[in-house]
């Protein structure tokens, strides 16, 4: 399976206040996000993390990544320091990716776009950064933990939560 997530902000106490995450402290926060991740993601699954993984002051990113199931890809966010982007725990690190999954053309970036490649051909923009506060455009989804129940989610879950059903036959040809 392939999962998407963003804005975990491990070790960053600002999220407790700014995003009103329901934890008394960062130890509880980080433990719950790790538990949620590993409950959803298996060791052989793939995860695309769309940025803002952890605070630069939170410790060793390699140690954190070793606690998380799956093969992990990073789309760099504005809060991802060199100690995060340079960690050997990533399968890949980039700022932007386009990929095809289950008949869909996905545009992955930390930031939401106003327009994106092949938008007129029904491509889908997955992003983080807005912490569930940005009104999306059609075929645009915030995969950040604040918008997705504090856990990584599959594309099927993301699309099922949207009131407008996107039919696969309406999408880009393979």
N, C-alpha and C positions, 0 to 999 in steps of 0.2 A: 504494500500500500504506500501511497504518497500522501504526506501530510504537509500542512502549511501553518505557520504561526509567525508572530512578530511581537515586539514590545514586551518581552518578558521582564526586562530590567531587573535581573537578579542582583541582589545586594544594593539596590538603589532605594533608600528610604523615601525619596520624594514621591514615589508612586502610591505610597500609602495615603498621603495627604492629597496630592494633585488628582489622582485617579480614583480615590476613595475605595481602594481595594480593601476587602473585609478582613484584615489581619491586624493583630496587636503589634507585631514587630516583623522584622525582615527574616528572622529565623523561621517563623511560621509561614510567611509568604513564600520563601524559597522552597521550603519543604513541600508545601502544597502544590506549587507549580511543577516541581520535579515529580511528585507522585502523580499528578494529572497527566503529565507528559508520558510517563512510563506505563500508566494504565491504558493510554490510547495507542502508543507507538511500540511496536515490537522491535527486537534487535535487528531484524533484516529489513525493516521498513526504511523509507527515505523521508527526510524532513527538510523542507525549505524554510529557513528562518529568515524572515524579511526585515531583519535589523533591530537594533537596540537590545542586544542580548543581555548585557550586564554592566554594572558600574565598573569603571576602571579601578576603583578602590575596593572592589569586592573580592579580590584574590586572584587565583590562577584560573584562567578560562579553560585550560586543558583539564584541570581537575573537575570543573563543572561539567564539561562536555562528556567526560568519562562516566558521569552519573546518569546521563540521559541516553535512552535507547535510540537506536537507528543510526543510519548514515546521514550526516548532517551537512547541509549546504547553507552558506551565509550570503544573503544579499545585504550589503553593508548599510547600516543606518547612521544617522547623525551622531549617535552616542557610542558608536563602536570604535574604541581606541585600538591602537596597534597591538596591544596585548590580547585583544579579542580577535582581530582580523588575522593576526599572525599565528594563532594557535594551530598546532598540528592536528587538532581534533576535527577539522573541517575537511570534507571531501572536495569542496570548491568554495571560493570566495570571489564575489564580483558585485558590481553595483546594479546590474540590470540583466535580466535573462528573459528570453522568450522560449517557451516550450509547448509541446503538444501533449495533451493528456486526455485520453478517452474521447477523441474527436473534437476537443476544444483547443483553441490557440490561446495560451495564457501569456500575459505580460506581467512580469514580476519586478517590483521595485519597492524600496522602503516607502517611497512617497506616492500618494495618489496623484493621478494625472488628470488634467482637464480633457486632453485628447491623448490617444495612444495608437501605436501601430496597428493597422487593420481594424480599427474601431468600427468602420463602416461595414466590415465583413464579419461583425459580431465577435471579435476577439474579446477576451475578458481581462480586466486589470485587477490583479491582486496586490494589496499594499498593506502597510502598517502605518506608523507615525501618528495617526489621528486619534488613537485610543477610543475608537467607537463614537467619536463626536462629530464626524464629518458626514453630511448628507451625501450619499453616494450618487453617482451617475448610473444610468442603466449599464449592467454588466461590469460593475465595479464593486469590489468587496474588500472590506477591512478584515484581514485575517489575524489582527492583533488579539492578544489574550483578553483584553477588555471587551472586545466585541464578540468573542467566541467562547465564553464560559471558562476562561482561564486555562485553555488546553489547545493543543494542536488539533486541527480538523482536516478532514478529507475534502476534496472538491465536491463530492456528492452532498456532504453535509452543508457546505457553504451555499451551494445552489438550492438546496431544499429549504433553507431559511429565508430565501428571497421570495416575496409575494408574486413576482412575475416569473413564470416558468420559462426557461430557455430550452427550446427543443434542439436536440443534437443535429437534426437535419437542417436547421436554420444556420448552422455555423459553417465556418471555413471548410472548404474541401481539403482532404488530406493531401 
